[in-house]
Amino acid sequence: MGAIKFEEALKAKREKIPVSFMGDLYYVVDFKEYAKTVYVVRSSLGKRFEPIEIEPRYLSWRAK
């Protein structure tokens, strides 16, 4: 599984598809188009913590 591109991260946001980062599942909740970064929140923690900003290249599609 390779790195996700910015456009793919936007698709994950629109379709609520979880992405993987360091073995955990996250949901893309927002993005900064000018900086090509996205904000993700860990799926198991819900809204208990603020979203973190990350470059999509560090994300991958979840294993099936």
N, C-alpha and C positions, 0 to 999 in steps of 0.2 A: 504494500500500500504506500503510495507516494504522498508527497505534500499536496495540500489543497491550494488552489489559486484563489485570488480575491473574488472572482466571479462565482466560483464554486461555493465559497463561503456565503455569498449573498443568496445563492440557491438554497443552501442549508438553512438559512434564516427564514426565507419565504416558506419553505416546505416543512419547517420544524424537524429537520433531520439532525440527530446528534452527531457530533464529531469527536474524535479522540485526541487527547493531549496527555502525554505521560501516563497512559494506561487508564485514564478516567474519561467518562463521557461528559461532554459539555454541549450546551446549546448556544448558538450565536444569537445574541439579543439586540445588537446594534452594530454600527460600523462608522468609520471615518473614511469617506471616499478619497479625500485629498491626501491622507496619510497612508491609504491602503492597509488600514488595520481594522480589526473587528473586536467587539467586546463579547466575551463568553461568560456563561455562568454554569457552574457544575450541576449536572442534572440531579444528583442525589441531594444537593443542598438547597435547591430551590432558590428562594429569594432571601435567604438568611444573610447572605454576604453580597457586597457590591460586585458587579461584573468586573472582570479583568480585561485589560487591553492587550492584544497579542497580534502578531503578524500571522496571516493564514498559513505561511510556509511551515509553521511549527505544528499545524493541525493535520490530521489525517482522517480518512473515513473510518468509521468503526468496523471492526472485524465482524464478518457474518458467520 
